[in-house]
Amino acid sequence: MPARALWKAQVQLDKVSLPVRMYSAVQDRNVHFNLLHAKDHQRVHERMRRVSDGEIVEMKDTRTGYALETGELVLLEPKERSALAPKASRDIRVLHCAPRSALPMAAFARPYYLGPDGDEDELYFALADALGDRLAICEWVLRNKHHHGALTAKDGYLMLIELHSADEWIDVSELELPGGPDLEERELALAEQLIRGLDAPFEHDTFHDDYRERVHDLIERKARGEKAPRARESREPERSTSLLSALSASVKGLQKAGAREEGAAGAGTSRARAAKGERAHKRHSAARPRRAKNPQPRRQTRGQKGA
């Protein structure tokens, strides 16, 4: 089933206007449960209750308020809040461009795909190619909220990544982090060796939510009438109290793992060569003509019979 567009808009790049459709680039894969009554397994739902006496309150009878540090509540009417909302628009306005390295990773919030809307395919792909490895910083209004984002290109298509605002970030200076001692040269060398030993290509497909997969497996088991498997006891690995010994053990473990992988690769190469030789032998044997057990005389043509 094709993905449904969340919103129609137009990217405004100076005098250029490009109609686009916005699609979510991520999806909710969490397991969602129903809340049931324990006795008859009927579905139940939550109701809003007044804190003072527990009386049920309907949504139409509610108002919004903001609690001050003094405990006083400031009431806001729906009309007052709607009057403060930004003006509705379908424009994704490009403010300026910047290199990818200009934005820290903490700035990125949620990604969206932008697909062409209408007959502007040539302009769409031209913009995607022109962006290259740069980001176009944008702003737009959606659902009564002002958003900022970075327009980029991925695999030849446009992607819009919503950005956190600067006041949403927590500066590291606000955290109560202890200061660490200076590392010895040997400790620093082992740490660098450990980091280099962990270098590997990034493969996003290997990332899985193991808990979600186990929950789905349990649901399927119980749906078939099977019993839930027993939970295995997990033991915490022993950790060394010495930084130097921990780094040394980690580096040695990486070296052993690398040696095992090389040995397995060598054995695999030997098996592959043997299999290749066996296949070649079979092909050579099959290519040789086989002599019939009881050879039959060839059928004579009319010319041969006359001779």
Beta strands, then each sheet from edge to edge (+ up, - down):
strand 1: 7-13
strand 2: 16-24
strand 3: 64-67
strand 4: 73-76
strand 5: 91-99
strand 6: 108-116
strand 7: 134-142
strand 8: 145-154
strand 9: 157-163
sheet 1: 1+ 2- 6+ 9- 8+ 7- 5+ 1+
sheet 2: 3+ 4-
end
